[in-house]
Amino acid sequence: MTWLTAHAPVVDWGEGTTTLHRPQGEVVLRSRRYHQGQAFAFMSMSELQQALLAGQVERVYLSTVTAASDDEPPPAAEPDSSLSTGRAEVDALLDRFKDVLRATLPDGKRPASRVKHHIREVEGAQPPPLRPPIRMSPHMEQELRGQIERLLENGRIRPGESPYGAPCFLVKKKGKDAWRMVIDYRVLNSQTVKWVYPVPSIDEMLDRLAGAKWFTTLDLTDGYLQIEMADESIRKTGFRTRWGQWEFTCMPFGLCIAPATFQAMMSDMLPKLGADHAAFVLAYLDDLIVFSTSLEEHLRHLERVLELLLSRQLYCKPQKCCFASQRVSFLGHIFLGHIVSDKGIEADGEKVAAVLQYPPHRNVRELQTFLGATGWFRRFIPRYAHRATPLTRLLKQTAAWVWGAEEQNAFEDLRRALTEAPVLVPPDHNKDWLLYTDASDVALGAVVLQETDEGPRAVAYLSKTLSPAERN
């Protein structure tokens, strides 16, 4: 009843919607339609694992069935502390900073960022050759024109006359009935002086979450478009359409050093929170995570971060943020491909499911894609380098492409290891460490553990393939 009183949901049974009135806006939840003819299959765990490996599973549901007696009430559902405890305080805080939480950027306002994006070209570079606008269907032309008009209205682009004019087109957003405008800056990028700004190590960021129990993730609204272009570089962002030529007053997507500029902006901004900022907030490009050991402390940390964003006129998309939770999603869905909670760090189930659907490979490029995907989670996989050796051998330039039983077994073994990946604990530098090592003729392996209330738990698995010189 507490949740119902706080949110006063309005249920429309005919439309299958539930409307929640929140301080930061109205939220509409839509249910999936159930079809009477839909078939459900029951299977054992071993059958499920085989189906996952074969890519035959689209969706899995877990239900718990208990016998009910007339004299015993049904068991109460375990309350979600991230929704019930302190929710009123969280909502009040978000209401105070509603100007920061915007699904769209303010109209008619060019961003005034302290860090500006510069495009510096190599000596002797000339404007890329002009190419005619790409032909599109009437439907896509209408969509592109609408996006350009919106960018004009909010001051992100302006008419241009420079000799720079890259072609643009539309691509479908993954899993959405929407289109993204893409500008082909490849020639410009090839003659841009590269700026290699340090991007935080993902493993180091995960390690810094040790001891945290409350999390907030913030996703900046159209993050790149919130960084101002340097005046002398605006002309170089020119792009062409059938209706004219335009140029960006803010940093567009597609420029090769845009990620470096964004990380530089974050590195310039966060120290304004104080010398202790790294103990409660981290940034990876346009995503931030605020983490704390208690809800009271978390509200103080979150308030400081929102105040800073407000002072810098930076905006977050509330639909992609998660506030004061004990289990968070980040980078749109997961924090750097991982699920972070007060229990530890685990691999994102959706990303693992995507890897499980990879078919056996037909060439080196497909194999590189698979190894890149599994390598993202190598800290979760014991003896990763050893298990992947039959596959990494195929990447050598001198190796002939032969996909035999050994390669297929290694491929299936890595996929199986992902389904068994443990929940890791962030390191606590005040505790003792346990290190177990292993070696074979082709690779080294190790696991780092620490004592917890549940006994020794893994912090990370490490592995390395031996070079020919190291094998001698």
N, C-alpha and C positions, 0 to 999 in steps of 0.2 A: 504493500500500500504506500510505503514511503516514496518509492520510485514513481508510482502512478500519480501521487499528489504533486510531486515536484515537476513532472513533465506534462501532465494532463493530456495523454495521447488521444487523438481523434482517429478512430478506426472506421474505414469504409470497406465493409465486407464485399460489396459488389465489385469494387475496383481493386481490392486486395492491397490497400495502402494504409499506412499508419503515419500520422502527421504529429511531429513533436515540435513544440514551441520552445526554442532555446533563446537565451539572451543574444547570441551571435547570429541568430536567424532561424528560419523555419527549416526543418529537416523532414523529408518525406521518404519513408521506407516502403519499398515495393516487394511483394512476395512473388515467388515463381509460381506459375500456374501448374496445377497438378492435373495430369491426364490419366483418365481411368485405365486406358490401355497400356500405360507404362509398366514395363516389366522390371522386377527387382530380383537380383540373384543373390543367394546366400552361399558363402564359400568358406573354406578353412583358411587359416593364416598362410599355409604353404601354397594353396591355390591362389590366394590374393597376391602373394609375392611373385608367382610365375606370371600372373596376368599383368602385373605392373611392369615386369621386365619385358613382356611382349608388347607393351603399349596398348593393351586392350581395355584399360580402365579410364573412364572419363571423370567419374565422381564417386567418392566413397562416403558413406554415412555410418556413424557409430552410435548405437543406441544401447542403453542399459535397461534391462527388464528385471523387475523385482516382483516377488509375489506379495500381494496386498491382502491383509486380513481385515475383517469387519471391526475388530477391537483395537486395531493399530492405525494411527493416522499415517498418511503417506510421508515419506521422508522429505524434509524441507530442502529446497535447492540451496546449494552453497552460495552465499552472496558474493557478488563481484565487487571487491573492495575498491576497484578503480572507478566504479560508478556510484557507489553508495557513500563511502567514507569521504567526507569533506567536499562532496560535489557542489554544495551551495557556495563554498568559498572559491572553488575553481571557477564556477560560472560567474561569480561576482568579479573575479579578477579579469576574466575574458571580456566581460561587458565593459570594464574600464578601458580596455585596449581594443575596442571594436574597430577603431580606425586603422589598426594594424592588420586585422583579419579581413581581407578583401578577396573575393573570388576573381575580380578583374582589377586592372590597374586604373588609377584615376585618369579621367579624360583631360585632354588639353594641357598636360603637364609633362615637360621633359624632365627626366630624372636629374638630380643634382648630386651625383655621387662624388665622394672625395677621391676615389681611385677611378681614373678614366681609362678607356681602352684605346691604345695607340696601334696603328698598323704601320710598321716601318719595313720598307722593302729593301731588298739587296741593291747594291750599287749598280746603276745602269738599267734597272728594271723599267719596263714600259707598261702602260695600261694594257690589260689583256685584250685580245682581239674581240671586237663586238660580234655577238651572235644574235640572230633573229629570235624573237620570242617563241617559246615552245607552243606548238598547237595543242589545243585542249578541246574536249567535248563542251557543248553549251552548258551542261550542268556544272562541270569543273570550272569553267570560266566565271560562272555566276558566283560560285563559292570563293574563288580567288579574289574577285572584285570586292566581295563583302569583307574579306579579311583585310584587304588593302584600305578600304574605307574606314574600318575600325582602327587600324594603325595610324591613319591620318588624324582621326578624331582625337585620339589620346596622345598625339604628339610624338609618336615613336618613329615615324617616317615623315619625309617632306619631298616635294617635287625636286628632281635633280637634273643637272645639265652637264655633269662631268663626263670625261671619256671612259669612265668605268661603268660597265653595264652587264652584269652577270645574268644569265637566264634563270628563271624560277619556275617551279612546278609544284604539284600537290602530291602528297603521299598519304595513304590511309593510316590513321592512328591505330596501333595494335589493340584489338579487342574493343574498339569503339566505332560508332557510326559518325566519325568526324575526320576532318582532313587537316594535315599540317603543311604549311607553306615551307618549301625548301628552296634555298638559293644556292646555285652551283658556284661556289667560290674556289673551286679546285685550282684554277690557274693563279688566282690571287694568292692562295695559300702557298703555292709552290715557290713564289718569289718573296714571301714574307720572312723577315728575320725572326727566327724562333726564339721565344722566351721560355726557358724551362724553369718555371717557378715550382718550388717543392710542394708536392701534394702529400697530405698526411698518409702514413702507412695504415692500412686497414687493420692489420693485426695489432698495431700499437694503440689504435683508437679503441678496439674491443677490450684490450687489456686495461685501459683507463677506467672502464666501467665497474671495476672490482668494488664490491660492497654496496653498489647502488640498488635500490628497491623501487624507486619511482622514476618514471621517464616521461618526457614530452619530446615529440619530434615536430619540427617546423620545416615546412616546404615553402620556399619563396614563390610567390605568384609570378609566373613567367620570369624566372630569376634573371636571365641574361638581359632582358629588356629593362631591368632596373639599374643598369650600369650605363653611365653616360659615355658617348663617344668623344674622343678628343676632337676639337674643331678641325684640325688639319687632316684628320683621318675620315671625316664624314663622307667626303667625296668618293673615297675608295670603296664604300659599301654599296655603291650604285647597283641597281638591278632593273631589268626591263620587262615590261608587259605590253600587251597589245594596246593598252590605254595610255602608255607613257613610261617615263623613267622616274625612279624614286631612289632615295638614299636614306639610310638610318641615322637618326640622331642619338640612338642608344645601341648597345652592342647586340647584333643579331646572332642567331644560331648559325653554325657552319664555319666560323672563322677559326683557324687552327690554334691560335693562342688564347681563345676566349676562356677555356677552363683555367689557365694560369692567371688571367686577369681577375676572374671571380674569386679564386683562392686567395689572391693578394688582397682583394677587398675585405674578405673575411678576416685575414690575418691582421689587417690594419684596424678593423673594427673591434674585435673581441677583447683585446687588451684594455680597452676603455672600461671594461667591467671591473678591472682591478687585477692585482697580481695573482689572485686566487682563481681567475676565470677558468683555467684549464682543469680545475677540480670539479667543475659542475656543468660545463658546456663545451662541446666540440663541434667543428664544422667540417663538412666534406663538400666542397663546391657550394651548391645552393641549398644544401640541407644542413640543419642543425639538430643536435640532440642535447637536451638538458636532463641531467641525472642527479639524483639526490638519495640520501639514505632514509629520509622520512618525508611524509606528506607536508608537514609544516615547513621543513627546510626547503622542500621542492617549490612551494608557493613563493617563498622569498627569492629563490633562484630564478624562477620563471618570470617574476615581476621585474627583476633587474634586466633580463634579456629583452622582454617586451618593451621596456622603457628605452633601451638602447636602439631597438629597431624603429620605434616611433621617432626618436631624435634624428635618425638617419633617413627617415621617410622611406623605409623598406617595408614591404607588405608580404603577408603570408596567406596562402590559400587554405581556408579552414577545412575544406573537404579533404585535403591531403595531409592534414596535421592530426596528431594524436596527443591529447592533453592529459597529464597527470594519470598515467596508467602504469600498471605493473608488468605489462607486456606490450611492446611497442612495434609499430611498423614505421619504416623509414625509407627514404628514396622512393616515395610513391607507395611502396608497400612494405619493404623490409629495410632494416638498417644495414646497408652495404651487403645485401644478400643474406643477411642473418636475422634470426628472431632473437631479440634481447628481452630478458625478463629477470625477475628477482631470483629465478631458479638457475640462471646461467645463460649460455649462448648456444644456440642450435642452428642447424642449417634450415633455410627456408624450404618448407615442404613444396611450394609451388615450383621453385627453381629445381629442386630435386626431381619432381615429377616430369619437368621438361627434359631433363637429362635422361631419365629413364625411357623416354620415347624416341631417343636417337636410334636410327636403324644402323646395322653394320655398315661400315664405311667403304666407299668405292675409290677414294683417292686421298692424297695427302692433305688437301685443303679441308675435307670433311673431318679427317682425323684430328687436325689441329684445332678445329672448332670444339670437338668433343673433349680433348685433353685440356683446352682452355677452360671449359665449363667445369670439369671435375677438379682441375687444379685450383679453382677458386675455393674449394672446400677441402683442400689437402690437409689442413690442420685438424680436420675431423676424421681422417682416414689413416689407420695404422699402416705403416710400410707402403705408403703411396708410391714412392719412387720404384721400389722393387716390383710392385704389382703392375705398374705401368710400363716396365722395361720392354716387353714384347711389342708394345705399341710405339714407344719413343724411338725404338730402333728403326722403324719405318720412316722416320722423319729425316734420317741422314740422306744427304745428296747422293751418296754412293749406293744406297740401299735399293734393291728392286722391290716393287710393290707386290707382295704376296700376302694375301689374307687367308691364313690357314687356321687349323684348330687351336694353335697356341695363341694367336692373336684374338680369336673369337672368345676363348676362355678368359683372357685378360680383360677384354671389353666387358664381358658379363660380370666378371669379378668386381670391377670398379663400380659398375652400376649397383651391384648387390651391396657393396660397402657403403654406398650413399644411403641406402634404405636402413642401414644399421648404425648410422652415425650417432654417436652419443651426444648428450648435452654437456658442453664444456663449462668449466668455472673460470671466471676471470682471475688472474693471479693476485694473491695477497702477499705483499713483500714483507709482512710481519710474521709469516708462517714459514716453517721448514719446507724444503723442496725434496721431492723424490724423483730421481732420474733413472730410467731404465733404457738401456741401449741394446741394439742388435745390429748385426752386419751379415752380409752375404757376399758372394763373389762380385755382385754387380751394384750393390747399394748399401747405404747406411740407414738405420732407423732409430728413433728414440721416442719416448713418451715422457712428458713432464707432468707430475702429479702433486697435489697438495692434500693434506688431511682436512676433512670437513666433518660435520656432525654425522654424515652418512658414511664416513670412512674415506679412504683415498679416492679422489676424483681427478680425472684428466684435465689439465689446463690446455694442452696442445699436443698433437703428434707432429714429429719432425722427420723428414726423410730427404735423402740426396742420392742421386745416381753417381757412381764412381766414374771418373774419367779413365781413359786407357792408361795414363801414367800412374794413376792412383791404384789401379788393379795390379800393377807389377810389383 
